[in-house]
Amino acid sequence: MTVDTSVETTGRYRFAVRYANGVAGDSQHKRRTLTLSIDGTDWTLSLPTTSDWNSWAQAASSVQLDAGRHTISLKRTTGDSGNVNIDSLALLQPNSAGSEHRW
């Protein structure tokens, strides 16, 4: 999943993902990972288990962004365990009402 977005202000932002992580096709119920990539720089995003596939949770990562345009990707790389359902993504600026991007 990739999106291009712009932010008006340089600062710390919170990238949040709403997900479900129940017992996967591999019959395991464990913490999974995906890769968060911003402008080509990668971080591992850890997604703890949820009680089942109908229970949703949110995981977030704090990221520093300069003002301007950015490409943000959430992907499963060969080093990730994946096997989660993604509902939505959001880029939030802490303490700023109405300054968010949701996809």
Buried (B, 14 or more C-beta within 10 A) or exposed (E): EEEEEEBEEEBEBBBBBBBBBBEBEEEEBEEBBBBBBBEEEEBEBEBEBBEEEEEEBEBEBEBEBEEEEBEBBBEBEEEBBBBBEEEEBBBBBEEEEEBEBEE
